């Protein structure tokens, strides 16, 4: 099989996978899955958390705050495509919000933004919301006790 044939095979396979995804997931989920936003962890974050969910996926969030607004929210995960999509969506939803507004980003809010998820993937939205909320908790604790950052 030459390079040209291999490229055609890869394109055909990718098109088939995307067609199958469109039968299961919303365009929003597919977009964030294939083009995740805000991927990576900040070294100078105001808040950070890492959680491993019951499915074995690990997710991390980091946030930066300026003038009481979340200016940056980034994530990393070793999870599946749905986990990537939920983390990307949560990060995108968080940027520009104050802490109280960001606190409202829970599993239900993520599922609504996603246009729903199959039952077997709803835990991905829960992992994203739980990790985000733990990140906010860490940020608030660091703000009250700045010395904590030296030990993280």
Secondary structure as UniProt FT lines:
FT   HELIX           3..24
FT   HELIX           27..34
FT   TURN            43..44
FT   STRAND          47..52
FT   TURN            54..55
FT   STRAND          58..66
FT   TURN            67..68
FT   STRAND          69..77
FT   HELIX           81..94
FT   TURN            95..96
FT   HELIX           99..103
FT   HELIX           107..114
FT   HELIX           119..121
FT   HELIX           122..144
FT   HELIX           146..151
//
